[in-house]
Amino acid sequence: MKRNPHIGSDFDEFLKEEGILDAVQAVAVKRVLAHQLEQGMKAKQLTKTAMARRMGTTRAQLDRLLDPDNPSATLATLVKAANAVGKRVKISLVNA
């Protein structure tokens, strides 16, 4: 019987072994941020067009920011989006 090398390891360790931990974490963070921004827009009753106008950007850039599968977003864009819905960005580093 062949032993499974992943038994006893945690999921992060598995993702690290597969070489995709950083990418998976980036997408997870982006999904949470996109969801929070969409909830903020809903609470403020903002359309995407109105949100983009408040951010001083284009609707296309806002669509990329809200796309949960697109992990690229600058801090400046996130700060603008947060401000547009009356929120602040808070970032912290935690021990791995």
Secondary structure by P-SEA (a helix, b strand, c coil): ccccccccccaaaaaaaaccaaaaaaaaaaaaaaaaaaaaaaaacccaaaaaaaacccaaaaaaaaccccccccaaaaaaaaaaacbbbbbbbccc
